Amino acid sequence: MGAHGKSAAATLVERVTRFTVICGLPEGKKAVAVADTVAERMWPFPEVLRTSLTWDQGTEMAEHARLTAAVNLPVYFAHPRSPWERGTNENTNGLIREYLPKGTYITSNQAYLDAIADELNDRPRASLGFYTPREKFEALLAADVASTN
């Protein structure tokens, strides 16, 4: 959420590779718009990467069935006040706050949000053996392709 709850973005983080996608939400946290935006951003990814989504208890996911139907992505909900159940996403949100500090307006300019995600995806991580999320993500995709051939 941005300043005064007037702007928002959704973050999608692949848990194994830490690959990040930031979705601008020009309509804010309206449930239909959130479901449609997340579905649109998830659709290009192979089904192997769409096994589940864990969300918090916010009203923005009231249309979770719509998302599940659109991209065959089951949605699970973390328990209230249990951010450790979504630790990878919470950590990534902290990294995003380096670019979009708390209390500032969050742009819906998708190109700008993609540039932030690109920087994060090209940042080596200790948790990945100092590989980048992009390197690990590409290796995961390559392994999936190899296993289907």
Buried (B, 14 or more C-beta within 10 A) or exposed (E): BBEEEEBBBBBBBBEEBBBBBBBBBBEBBBBEBBBBBBBEBBEEBEEEBBEEBBBBEEEBBBBBEBBBEBBEBEBEBBEEEEEEEBEBBBBBBEBBEEBBEEEEEBBBEBEBBBEBBEBBBEBEBEEBEEBBBBBBBEEBBEEBEEEEE
